[in-house]
């Protein structure tokens, strides 16, 4: 998949290593098809063993990553295709049609959804000393962008907390905040 010239694969060893870790963890915690709410309230994991039919629903503010497979999301006349090398950011509630495009029994679609609380963004923006956010064109409330190693690393750390549930109350909010700060800085 190619989105306006954005490469669909990254070749850095670090990026590939983190993605293998993420896919292994999501596969371990999402053992059956469907959405799996985790013990981290804002984190949901997804698994699909085959390309699916279209889902009609509403996406709320969230950061979506794909550990394995590919997905298409349609909002009005706009189509957003993304895969393991991209993330989808939804900043407002939007009616969507979504569809898993690449999945199989041997290589299922594995996804991560991190809900974004707009109040946490507001609080982050109000903190002194943070750099000003990068300027972005006014959009439609949804965007696909290349997945950075920094975001991927933070999401891997968040999902890894599922292995040590006793650490979630303390470290979970800190990692979520780090993810928001990275996205905020652009």
Phi, psi and omega in degrees: 000140179227125182249100178053044177084002179282127180295145182272349177228146174252144185256359181293140181298322181297314180299313181296319179298314179297320180294321176298319178298313181298314180299318180296317181291315180298317178299325180287323183268338178247082189274347178231160181297142178125186177267141183232105175293138182255178177285356170264112190307324184272359188249126175233138178249148183231148175218136173221131183266000178203155173304143187248175173284169182289139176255128176253124181190197180239127172268131176264170180305125184194163171248125181243131177235153176244123177276333181198136179103198180207157184217154175234135176233131180242132176232110184059234179270359182266138178240132180240110175259136176211161184216199184296343182263004183225160173234154177248128178244127176246125186255346178218165176295128182223134172286131186224164164239124181234157182204130172288124185260330182227116179193150175210170178298319181284328178228079183291157170293129177231120184232159179231131177236124176245112178297142178247120177272114182305330178295325178293324176295314179302314180297320179296318181295332183277350182290135179288149175090349178283143177294156177294145180293155177294150178281132177231148178294149177297127185244201184255013178092001178212142179206150171251135177219160177301141179277122180276156176299324182296315178293313181302316179299316180294320179293320176300316179298321179294312180296323179299333178301337179298339178282340179229074185304333180295339180271348185300313183301328182269309187276330182306306180298328179291318180291320177301317179297320178298319179298314179297320180294320178296314180295321181297317181290333180080000000 
